[in-house]
Amino acid sequence: MIQDTTRIAQPDLAQLLGSRLCHDLVSPLGAIGNGVELLEMSNDFPGIGASPELKLIAESVASARARIQLFRVAFGQAQGDQRMSRAGLAQLLDGFSGQGRLRVTLEAEGDFARIELRMIMLAMMCMESALPWGGRVTITHAGSAWRLSGEAERVKQDPPLWAWLGGADPRSPAPSEVHFALLAQALAAAGRRAEWDLDEKGARIVF
């Protein structure tokens, strides 16, 4: 019998694809990390652990693994009533600050539903788009509301792209900007609306 694939909503298919890609990438990245650790401990290559080349590989692998974890939350499938602690959220946010361009401060307590984490990760990607040269982002949680406030000396302003979060007709996003459309989709699915502001000093998202 041929299964009726129309029973799977397009957003769910996209999330399944995201989960599959993240799952398949975790293992090879882990293997590279293990290989680096073995080289550092090996007596056959004295001093290699202090070499700038191996340090670069180790840092790149750690950064890639952190990004994969936040991609899993942002693009992957959330099953049931999954929740995450504040410590887990802070660890995910390290994936944004690991490159040294963004400094992220989290002002939140408790544990959080997976759907909220997805929106936070997608909103952080929007902040990255606005602050590609670096800056500071503060994430505040009060009641059921989240607020992301970014500040920087240089801001990339693109109101037609940000219009995905509410406003005038949005422009089609590039592949590197798909998080704007996905955040709009996640907000609609959760019955939430976003407010946003973008100027020469920074960017803000509230939902």
C-alpha positions as CSV (number, residue, x, y, z in Angstrom):
1,M,0.0,0.0,0.0
2,I,1.3,3.5,-0.9
3,Q,1.2,5.8,2.1
4,D,-0.6,9.1,1.7
5,T,2.3,11.5,2.3
6,T,-0.2,14.4,2.4
7,R,-0.9,13.3,5.9
8,I,2.4,14.8,7.0
9,A,2.3,18.6,7.1
10,Q,5.1,20.4,5.2
11,P,6.5,22.0,8.4
12,D,6.7,18.5,10.0
13,L,8.5,17.2,6.9
14,A,11.0,20.0,7.1
15,Q,11.6,19.3,10.8
16,L,12.1,15.6,10.2
17,L,14.7,16.5,7.5
18,G,16.4,18.9,9.9
19,S,16.6,16.1,12.6
20,R,18.0,13.6,10.1
21,L,20.7,16.0,8.8
22,C,21.8,16.9,12.4
23,H,21.8,13.3,13.5
24,D,23.9,12.2,10.6
25,L,26.4,15.0,11.1
26,V,26.9,14.5,14.8
27,S,28.7,11.1,14.4
28,P,31.5,12.2,12.0
29,L,32.1,15.4,14.0
30,G,32.4,13.3,17.2
31,A,34.9,11.0,15.4
32,I,37.0,13.9,14.4
33,G,37.0,15.2,17.9
34,N,38.0,11.8,19.3
35,G,40.8,11.6,16.7
36,V,42.1,15.0,17.9
37,E,42.1,13.8,21.5
38,L,44.0,10.6,20.6
39,L,46.6,12.7,18.7
40,E,47.1,14.9,21.8
41,M,47.7,11.8,24.0
42,S,49.9,10.0,21.6
43,N,53.6,9.5,22.4
44,D,54.3,9.2,18.6
45,F,53.7,12.9,18.1
46,P,55.3,14.8,21.0
47,G,54.1,18.3,21.4
48,I,51.4,18.1,18.7
49,G,48.8,19.0,21.3
50,A,50.3,22.5,21.6
51,S,50.6,23.0,17.8
52,P,48.5,25.8,16.4
53,E,47.3,23.5,13.6
54,L,45.8,21.0,16.0
55,K,44.3,23.7,18.2
56,L,42.6,25.2,15.2
57,I,41.1,21.8,14.3
58,A,39.9,21.2,17.9
59,E,38.4,24.6,18.1
60,S,36.6,24.2,14.8
61,V,35.2,20.8,15.7
62,A,33.9,22.1,19.0
63,S,32.3,25.1,17.3
64,A,30.7,22.9,14.7
65,R,29.4,20.5,17.3
66,A,27.8,23.4,19.2
67,R,26.2,24.7,16.1
68,I,24.8,21.3,15.2
69,Q,23.2,21.1,18.6
70,L,21.4,24.5,18.2
71,F,20.5,23.6,14.6
72,R,18.9,20.4,16.0
73,V,16.7,22.5,18.3
74,A,16.0,25.2,15.7
75,F,15.3,23.0,12.7
76,G,14.6,19.5,14.1
77,Q,11.5,17.8,15.4
78,A,10.2,18.4,18.9
79,Q,8.5,15.3,20.3
80,G,5.9,15.5,23.0
81,D,6.3,17.9,25.9
82,Q,10.0,18.1,25.8
83,R,11.6,20.7,28.1
84,M,15.1,22.0,28.8
85,S,16.7,23.6,31.8
86,R,18.3,27.0,32.0
87,A,21.7,25.4,31.9
88,G,20.9,23.5,28.8
89,L,19.6,26.7,27.1
90,A,22.8,28.5,28.1
91,Q,24.9,25.7,26.6
92,L,23.0,26.0,23.3
93,L,23.6,29.7,23.3
94,D,27.3,29.1,23.5
95,G,27.0,28.0,19.9
96,F,26.4,31.6,18.9
97,S,29.2,33.1,21.0
98,G,31.7,30.4,20.3
99,Q,33.0,32.3,17.2
100,G,33.7,35.3,19.4
101,R,31.5,37.7,17.4
102,L,28.5,37.8,19.7
103,R,28.4,38.0,23.5
104,V,25.1,36.5,24.8
105,T,23.6,37.2,28.2
106,L,20.7,35.1,29.4
107,E,18.4,36.5,32.0
108,A,15.9,33.6,32.6
109,E,15.2,31.0,35.2
110,G,13.4,27.7,35.3
111,D,12.9,25.2,32.4
112,F,11.4,25.8,29.0
113,A,9.3,24.1,26.4
114,R,11.0,22.9,23.3
115,I,8.8,25.1,21.1
116,E,10.0,28.1,23.0
117,L,13.6,27.0,22.5
118,R,13.0,26.7,18.8
119,M,11.7,30.2,18.6
120,I,14.7,31.5,20.7
121,M,17.2,29.8,18.5
122,L,15.6,31.1,15.3
123,A,15.3,34.6,16.8
124,M,19.0,34.4,17.7
125,M,19.8,33.6,14.1
126,C,17.9,36.7,13.1
127,M,20.0,38.7,15.6
128,E,23.1,37.2,14.0
129,S,21.9,38.4,10.6
130,A,21.5,41.9,12.0
131,L,24.9,41.9,13.8
132,P,27.2,40.0,11.5
133,W,30.2,42.1,12.6
134,G,29.6,41.3,16.3
135,G,27.8,42.8,19.2
136,R,26.0,42.0,22.4
137,V,22.6,40.2,22.8
138,T,20.6,40.0,26.0
139,I,17.8,37.5,26.3
140,T,15.2,38.2,28.9
141,H,12.3,36.0,30.0
142,A,9.4,37.4,32.1
143,G,6.2,35.5,32.5
144,S,5.4,34.0,29.1
145,A,7.3,36.7,27.1
146,W,10.8,36.6,25.7
147,R,12.8,39.7,24.7
148,L,16.0,39.6,22.7
149,S,17.9,42.9,22.6
150,G,21.0,43.3,20.4
151,E,23.5,46.2,20.4
152,A,26.4,46.8,18.0
153,E,28.5,49.5,16.5
154,R,27.5,48.3,13.0
155,V,24.0,46.9,12.1
156,K,22.9,45.3,8.9
157,Q,19.5,46.8,8.3
158,D,17.1,44.9,6.0
159,P,13.5,45.8,7.0
160,P,11.9,43.8,4.0
161,L,13.5,40.7,5.4
162,W,12.5,41.4,9.0
163,A,8.9,42.0,7.7
164,W,8.6,38.2,8.0
165,L,8.1,38.8,11.7
166,G,5.2,41.2,11.0
167,G,4.7,44.3,9.0
168,A,4.8,45.0,5.2
169,D,5.2,42.4,2.6
170,P,8.4,40.4,3.2
171,R,10.9,39.7,0.5
172,S,11.9,36.1,-0.3
173,P,14.8,35.0,2.0
174,A,18.1,33.6,0.7
175,P,19.1,30.2,2.0
176,S,21.2,31.9,4.7
177,E,18.1,33.9,5.8
178,V,15.5,31.1,6.0
179,H,15.4,31.4,9.8
180,F,13.2,34.5,9.4
181,A,10.5,32.6,7.6
182,L,10.8,29.6,10.0
183,L,10.5,31.9,13.0
184,A,7.3,33.4,11.5
185,Q,6.0,29.9,11.0
186,A,6.9,28.8,14.5
187,L,5.2,31.9,16.0
188,A,2.0,31.3,14.0
189,A,1.9,27.7,15.1
190,A,2.3,28.7,18.7
191,G,-0.4,31.4,18.4
192,R,2.1,34.2,19.1
193,R,2.9,37.5,17.5
194,A,6.3,39.2,17.4
195,E,7.2,42.8,17.8
196,W,10.5,43.9,16.3
197,D,12.7,47.0,15.9
198,L,15.8,47.5,13.8
199,D,17.9,50.7,13.7
200,E,21.5,51.8,13.4
201,K,22.2,50.9,17.1
202,G,20.8,47.4,17.2
203,A,17.8,45.1,16.9
204,R,15.0,43.8,19.2
205,I,12.6,41.0,19.0
206,V,9.8,40.4,21.5
207,F,7.3,37.5,21.5
